[in-house]
Structures are given as structure tokens and as C-alpha cells.
Amino acid sequence: QLQLVESGGGWVQPGGSLRLSCAASGFTLDYYAIGWFRQVPGKEREGVSCIASGGSSTDYLGSVKGRFSISRDDAKNTFYLQMNSLKLEDTGYYYCAASSYSGCSVTNPNVYGHWGRGTQVTVSS
């Protein structure tokens, strides 16, 4: 069974850091582009970051550039989102996703065929 499981969410004060992890099982990530998306109630899901298969390219939502960093460890079948200098507006439910397309996209969630169940990130003082 193909599965993605997120971990690492939680509560943090503004300016703090969190690292999200997403572990895959039932398939290997080597040939998949992977991404992180987030959603808050009443808003559409938005792409935060993605990384192409092999790590050849990455992309970020403009508001997180310079603060977030995506990485992948194909040997562990896991990928990560390091989030630094967190802001109140980063609060949301974060999902990881895998796409069989080799290139990555933060603008088109429809290319991702596998999704995790998500993890809550709350930034507040």
C-alpha cells in the first residue's frame, strides 16, 4: 500500500523553527518529484515547496523563500521541510505529496498522485 506519513508539526512561537518529515512506504521516492502544501480553513491549498526527482531543481512559494528549505533522502525514502523564521501566516495544515512527474510544481497540486494525511503547524505567541 502506497503511503506518505508526515511528522514534526506542532506549535512554535514566531521566529522559531520546525522540521517536517514525510516518510514514504510501499513505493520508492527516487523517481518522484515531491512537494509540501499547506491549507488553512476557508482557503485553497497552496504549494509551499517542491523538489524534482534526483534533487535537480527546487521551487518555493514566494513568501517562504529564504526561510524554508526542502530536501530529500532517497536512501531513507523520506523528505523534509526545514522551516525557519516562522511567521504567524505560516500556520496551517501541511501535507506532503509525491508526483510521478520528474519535474516539480508548487502551483499545480493535480500532478501529485500521492498525498499524506497532513500535520498541523501553529505559529503563535
Beta strands, then each sheet from edge to edge (+ up, - down):
strand 1: 3-7
strand 2: 10-12
strand 3: 18-25
strand 4: 33-39
strand 5: 46-51
strand 6: 58-60
strand 7: 68-73
strand 8: 78-83
strand 9: 92-99
strand 10: 114-115
strand 11: 119-123
sheet 1: 1+ 3- 8+ 7-
sheet 2: 2+ 11+ 9- 4+ 5- 6+
sheet 3: 2+ 11+ 9- 10+
end
